Amino acid sequence: MGESDRSGRCGWCGSDPLYVAYHDEEWGVPEYDPRALWEKLVLDGFQAGLAWITILRKRETMRAAFDGFDPEKVARYGEDDRARLLADPGIIRSRAKIDAAIGGARIWLEMRDGGEDFSAWLWSFVDGAPVQGDWTDFRQAPTQTPQSQAMAKALKARGFKFCGPVITYAFMQAVGMVNDHQTPCFRHEAVKAMAR
């Protein structure tokens, strides 16, 4: 096998056990739960300027710090919560990203309370079904697409932050809106079979 398909996996995941488990069990699996989608969008926003492995290493601590990414709880955060989060070495301590998470929770609740399904809304950018990539090497995949550009524009129009087209494309890959497992990867066909 070549350098890009180590052990039958996408070349990006390397050999770190945490990254390998994420690749093998989560990345690219279609996610439809509105709360889980919001959590992943928040985490992708926290990744801005950082490596994804940094987020993976802090994810459980971040879940604890943000009350399990429960939008009902996060939306009520005030200055005491911001101070608590900024003092927590187990998370990404960026005031702008923390404020984006709190604001995003409030928007998520507004959408839900207004009768909008966050999941259906996000999935509408790919017409409700995963886009199937066809890359023999992970480096062939784009960093953004017209769909991620449209999603980023719509999220920003709603008031979400840290959701540019590159971040939204990484999000779309992570939550299975796009199956960008390289075709020689053992997960490509498995993830493809999970599409609704």
C-alpha positions as CSV (number, residue, x, y, z in Angstrom):
1,M,0.0,0.0,0.0
2,G,1.1,3.5,-0.7
3,E,1.9,6.3,1.8
4,S,-1.6,7.8,1.4
5,D,-3.5,4.5,2.4
6,R,-1.7,3.3,5.5
7,S,-3.2,0.0,6.6
8,G,-6.2,0.5,4.3
9,R,-7.1,3.8,5.8
10,C,-7.2,7.4,4.6
11,G,-3.7,8.8,4.8
12,W,-4.7,11.8,6.9
13,C,-5.3,9.8,10.1
14,G,-1.7,8.6,10.6
15,S,-1.1,6.3,13.5
16,D,-2.2,8.2,16.6
17,P,-4.7,5.8,18.3
18,L,-7.2,8.6,18.9
19,Y,-7.1,9.8,15.3
20,V,-7.4,6.2,14.0
21,A,-10.4,5.5,16.2
22,Y,-12.0,8.7,15.1
23,H,-11.4,7.8,11.4
24,D,-12.6,4.2,11.9
25,E,-15.7,4.9,14.0
26,E,-16.9,8.5,13.4
27,W,-15.6,10.4,10.5
28,G,-17.9,10.4,7.5
29,V,-20.7,8.6,9.3
30,P,-24.0,10.3,8.5
31,E,-25.2,12.3,11.6
32,Y,-28.8,13.4,11.7
33,D,-29.3,14.3,15.4
34,P,-29.8,18.2,15.6
35,R,-27.9,18.5,19.0
36,A,-25.0,16.3,17.8
37,L,-24.7,18.3,14.6
38,W,-24.6,21.5,16.6
39,E,-21.9,20.1,18.8
40,K,-19.8,19.1,15.8
41,L,-20.3,22.5,14.2
42,V,-19.1,24.1,17.5
43,L,-16.1,21.9,17.7
44,D,-15.2,22.6,14.1
45,G,-15.4,26.3,14.9
46,F,-13.0,25.8,17.9
47,Q,-10.6,24.0,15.5
48,A,-10.1,27.2,13.4
49,G,-6.4,27.8,13.2
50,L,-5.6,24.5,15.0
51,A,-5.1,20.8,14.1
52,W,-8.2,18.5,14.5
53,I,-6.1,16.2,16.8
54,T,-6.0,19.1,19.3
55,I,-9.8,19.2,19.4
56,L,-10.0,15.4,19.7
57,R,-7.6,15.4,22.6
58,K,-9.7,18.1,24.4
59,R,-13.2,16.9,23.2
60,E,-14.2,15.1,26.4
61,T,-13.0,18.0,28.6
62,M,-14.9,20.4,26.4
63,R,-18.0,18.3,26.6
64,A,-17.8,18.5,30.4
65,A,-17.1,22.2,30.4
66,F,-20.0,23.0,28.0
67,D,-22.6,20.8,29.9
68,G,-22.5,18.1,27.2
69,F,-23.1,20.7,24.5
70,D,-26.7,21.0,25.6
71,P,-28.0,24.1,23.8
72,E,-30.6,24.8,26.5
73,K,-27.8,25.1,29.1
74,V,-25.1,26.8,26.9
75,A,-27.6,29.4,25.7
76,R,-28.0,30.6,29.4
77,Y,-24.3,31.1,30.0
78,G,-23.4,34.5,31.3
79,E,-20.2,36.2,32.4
80,D,-19.5,33.8,35.3
81,D,-19.6,30.9,32.8
82,R,-17.3,32.8,30.3
83,A,-14.8,33.4,33.1
84,R,-15.0,29.7,34.2
85,L,-14.4,28.6,30.6
86,L,-11.6,31.0,30.0
87,A,-9.8,29.7,33.1
88,D,-10.2,26.0,32.1
89,P,-6.9,24.7,30.7
90,G,-8.7,21.6,29.3
91,I,-10.5,23.5,26.6
92,I,-9.6,26.0,23.8
93,R,-9.6,29.2,25.8
94,S,-10.6,31.7,23.1
95,R,-13.2,34.3,24.2
96,A,-14.3,34.8,20.6
97,K,-14.9,31.0,20.1
98,I,-16.6,30.6,23.5
99,D,-18.9,33.5,22.7
100,A,-19.6,31.9,19.3
101,A,-20.6,28.7,21.0
102,I,-22.9,30.5,23.4
103,G,-24.4,32.6,20.5
104,G,-24.8,29.5,18.4
105,A,-26.7,27.8,21.2
106,R,-29.1,30.7,21.3
107,I,-29.6,30.6,17.5
108,W,-30.1,26.8,17.6
109,L,-32.9,27.3,20.2
110,E,-34.5,30.1,18.2
111,M,-34.6,27.8,15.1
112,R,-36.0,24.9,17.1
113,D,-38.6,27.1,18.9
114,G,-39.5,28.6,15.5
115,G,-40.3,25.1,14.2
116,E,-37.2,24.6,12.1
117,D,-35.3,21.3,12.2
118,F,-31.6,22.2,12.4
119,S,-30.7,18.8,11.0
120,A,-33.1,19.0,8.0
121,W,-31.9,22.5,7.3
122,L,-28.2,21.6,7.3
123,W,-28.8,18.4,5.2
124,S,-30.7,20.5,2.7
125,F,-27.4,21.9,1.4
126,V,-26.6,18.4,0.0
127,D,-30.3,17.7,-1.0
128,G,-30.7,15.4,2.0
129,A,-28.3,12.7,0.9
130,P,-24.5,12.3,1.3
131,V,-22.4,13.4,-1.6
132,Q,-20.1,10.5,-2.6
133,G,-16.5,11.5,-3.1
134,D,-14.3,9.6,-5.5
135,W,-10.7,10.2,-4.4
136,T,-8.0,7.6,-4.5
137,D,-5.9,9.9,-2.3
138,F,-7.3,12.1,0.5
139,R,-5.3,15.1,-0.9
140,Q,-7.5,15.1,-4.0
141,A,-10.5,16.1,-2.0
142,P,-11.4,19.8,-2.1
143,T,-11.2,22.2,0.9
144,Q,-14.5,23.8,0.0
145,T,-17.3,23.3,-2.4
146,P,-20.3,25.3,-3.7
147,Q,-22.4,23.5,-1.0
148,S,-20.0,24.4,1.8
149,Q,-19.9,28.0,0.5
150,A,-23.7,28.1,0.5
151,M,-23.9,26.6,4.0
152,A,-21.3,29.0,5.4
153,K,-23.2,32.0,3.9
154,A,-26.5,30.7,5.4
155,L,-25.0,30.0,8.8
156,K,-23.4,33.5,8.9
157,A,-26.7,35.1,7.9
158,R,-28.3,33.4,10.9
159,G,-25.6,34.8,13.1
160,F,-23.3,31.7,13.6
161,K,-19.6,32.5,13.9
162,F,-16.4,30.5,12.9
163,C,-18.3,28.9,10.0
164,G,-16.5,29.8,6.8
165,P,-16.6,27.6,3.8
166,V,-13.5,25.6,4.7
167,I,-14.7,25.0,8.2
168,T,-18.2,24.0,6.9
169,Y,-16.6,21.6,4.4
170,A,-14.6,19.9,7.2
171,F,-17.9,19.7,9.1
172,M,-19.7,18.2,6.1
173,Q,-17.0,15.6,5.8
174,A,-17.1,14.8,9.6
175,V,-20.9,14.4,9.8
176,G,-21.2,12.3,6.6
177,M,-22.8,14.9,4.4
178,V,-19.8,14.2,2.1
179,N,-18.1,10.8,2.0
180,D,-14.5,11.8,1.4
181,H,-13.0,8.5,2.6
182,Q,-10.5,7.8,-0.2
183,T,-11.8,5.0,-2.3
184,P,-9.1,2.4,-1.3
185,C,-10.0,3.1,2.4
186,F,-11.9,0.2,4.0
187,R,-14.4,2.8,5.4
188,H,-15.4,4.2,2.0
189,E,-17.9,1.5,1.0
190,A,-19.1,1.0,4.6
191,V,-19.9,4.7,5.0
192,K,-21.5,4.8,1.6
193,A,-23.8,1.9,2.7
194,M,-25.0,4.0,5.7
195,A,-26.6,6.7,3.5
196,R,-30.3,7.0,4.0
